[in-house]
Amino acid sequence: MTAISELEQKRNEWLAQIKLGSTEAIEMIYRTYRDDFVEWLKRNTNCDEEKALDVFQESILALYKNIKAEKLTHFTTSMKWYLFSIGKKIYITQMRKKKVKINFMADVPDIGESVVTPSFRDKTKDQQEAFILKALKHMSDPCYTILYLFYYEQEKIATIAQKMGYKNANIVSIQKGRCIKSLRKLVEKKFG
């Protein structure tokens, strides 16, 4: 069993240990995911290794704070996905503050490593983005508008809800999830 699979199997136990103040648990998570995270962020953005490592360290700190503040009491997803999602948000927030338009390919949009096929991964970032944008344009509303505003214009869910006349942001979040599934199917159909 690999370190990652062992860590993932016991992720809620590790969470409980961190809550009790275990530094060993947080160090184990750090060592296990650091290199994967740094490579993932570098591959999907234009940042260098030093910036990717800074973002990872902030992600670990945010994970720790969420556990200690009881915002995170158990994992419903993999620890890796949770940690990488935090990192993505931190990176995007930092770039927005600097008013830098970012091109975040990790979820192109939100397709994720586990869904993207090897033949899709073999394409260059430009080819991946071009295909995703083309697939997105073939989607009807509201999917096209929601995904375009969220991923390409980097609008917040609440802003999209307001712009599109939805009752609340939760409805947009649910619809966005459905739209992502449709987009994944298009990618899998083409590259699967």
C-alpha positions in Angstrom: 0.0 0.0 0.0 1.4 3.4 -1.0 1.8 6.3 1.5 -1.0 8.2 -0.3 -3.5 5.3 -0.3 -2.8 4.6 3.4 -3.1 8.2 4.3 -6.4 8.5 2.3 -7.8 5.4 4.0 -7.1 6.8 7.4 -7.9 10.5 6.5 -10.5 11.0 9.2 -8.2 9.4 11.8 -5.4 11.9 10.8 -8.0 14.7 11.0 -8.8 13.7 14.6 -5.1 13.5 15.5 -4.5 17.0 14.1 -7.5 18.3 16.1 -5.8 16.9 19.2 -2.6 18.8 18.4 -0.5 16.1 16.6 2.3 17.7 14.6 3.2 14.2 13.3 -0.1 14.1 11.4 0.3 17.5 9.7 3.9 16.7 8.9 2.9 13.4 7.3 0.3 15.2 5.1 2.8 17.8 4.2 5.4 15.3 3.1 2.9 13.1 1.3 1.4 15.7 -0.9 4.0 18.4 -1.3 5.7 17.2 -4.4 2.5 16.3 -6.2 1.0 19.6 -5.3 4.0 21.6 -6.5 4.1 19.8 -9.8 0.3 20.0 -10.2 0.3 23.8 -9.7 3.3 24.4 -11.9 1.8 22.3 -14.6 -1.5 24.0 -14.5 -0.4 27.6 -14.1 2.5 29.8 -15.0 4.0 29.9 -11.4 7.4 28.7 -10.5 8.4 26.1 -8.0 9.0 28.7 -5.2 5.5 30.2 -5.7 3.9 26.7 -5.8 5.6 25.7 -2.6 4.4 28.9 -0.9 0.9 28.2 -2.0 1.2 24.6 -0.7 2.4 25.8 2.7 -0.5 28.2 2.9 -2.8 25.4 2.0 -1.5 23.2 4.8 -1.9 26.1 7.2 -5.5 26.6 6.0 -6.2 22.9 6.4 -4.8 23.0 9.9 -6.8 26.1 10.8 -10.0 24.6 9.4 -9.6 21.5 11.5 -8.8 23.4 14.7 -11.7 25.8 14.2 -14.0 22.8 13.5 -14.9 24.0 10.1 -13.7 20.6 8.9 -14.8 17.8 11.1 -14.6 14.9 8.6 -13.6 14.4 5.0 -16.3 13.6 2.5 -13.8 13.6 -0.4 -10.2 12.6 -0.6 -7.7 14.6 1.5 -5.7 15.3 -1.7 -8.7 16.8 -3.5 -9.6 18.9 -0.4 -6.0 20.2 0.0 -5.6 20.9 -3.8 -8.9 22.8 -3.8 -7.7 25.0 -1.0 -4.5 25.6 -2.9 -6.3 26.4 -6.1 -8.4 29.0 -4.2 -5.4 30.5 -2.5 -3.6 30.8 -5.8 -6.6 32.4 -7.6 -7.1 34.8 -4.7 -3.5 35.9 -4.8 -3.6 36.4 -8.5 -6.9 38.4 -8.3 -5.3 40.7 -5.7 -2.5 41.4 -8.1 -5.0 41.9 -10.8 -3.4 39.1 -12.9 -5.6 37.3 -15.3 -5.0 33.6 -14.7 -5.3 30.6 -16.8 -5.8 27.7 -14.4 -5.8 24.5 -16.3 -6.0 22.0 -13.4 -9.8 21.7 -13.7 -10.0 22.7 -17.3 -12.6 23.7 -16.0 -12.9 21.5 -13.0 -12.5 18.3 -14.9 -9.7 17.1 -12.5 -6.9 14.7 -12.9 -9.1 11.6 -12.2 -11.5 12.3 -15.0 -9.2 13.6 -17.7 -8.0 10.7 -20.0 -4.4 10.1 -20.7 -4.8 11.2 -24.4 -6.2 14.5 -23.2 -3.3 14.9 -20.8 -0.9 14.4 -23.6 -2.1 17.5 -25.3 -0.5 20.9 -24.7 -2.2 23.3 -22.3 -3.2 25.4 -25.3 -4.7 22.4 -27.0 -6.5 21.4 -23.8 -7.9 24.9 -23.3 -8.9 25.2 -27.0 -10.8 21.9 -26.8 -12.5 22.8 -23.5 -13.6 26.2 -24.8 -14.9 24.6 -28.0 -16.8 22.0 -26.0 -18.1 24.7 -23.7 -19.4 26.7 -26.7 -21.4 23.6 -27.8 -23.2 23.6 -24.4 -26.6 25.4 -24.1 -27.5 27.9 -21.5 -27.5 28.0 -18.5 -24.4 25.7 -18.6 -22.4 27.8 -21.0 -23.0 31.0 -19.2 -22.4 29.6 -15.7 -19.2 27.8 -16.6 -17.8 30.7 -18.7 -18.5 33.3 -16.0 -17.1 31.1 -13.3 -14.0 29.8 -14.9 -13.0 32.3 -17.6 -14.3 35.5 -16.1 -13.7 34.2 -12.5 -16.9 35.5 -11.2 -18.1 34.4 -7.8 -21.1 32.1 -7.6 -23.2 34.8 -5.8 -22.4 37.3 -8.5 -23.4 34.8 -11.2 -26.7 34.1 -9.4 -27.5 37.8 -9.3 -26.5 38.3 -13.0 -28.6 35.4 -14.2 -31.6 36.1 -11.9 -31.3 33.0 -9.7 -33.0 33.0 -6.3 -29.7 32.2 -4.5 -26.1 31.0 -5.0 -26.9 27.4 -3.9 -29.0 26.9 -7.0 -26.1 28.1 -9.2 -23.7 25.8 -7.4 -26.0 22.8 -8.0 -26.4 23.7 -11.6 -22.7 24.3 -12.1 -22.1 20.7 -10.8 -24.5 19.3 -13.4 -22.9 21.4 -16.1 -19.4 20.1 -15.1 -20.7 16.5 -15.4 -21.9 17.3 -19.0 -18.6 18.9 -19.9 -16.7 15.9 -18.5 -18.8 13.6 -20.7 -17.9 15.7 -23.7 -14.2 15.4 -22.9 -14.4 11.7 -22.2 -16.3 11.1 -25.4 -13.7 12.9 -27.5 -10.6 11.6 -25.6 -11.8 8.5 -23.8 
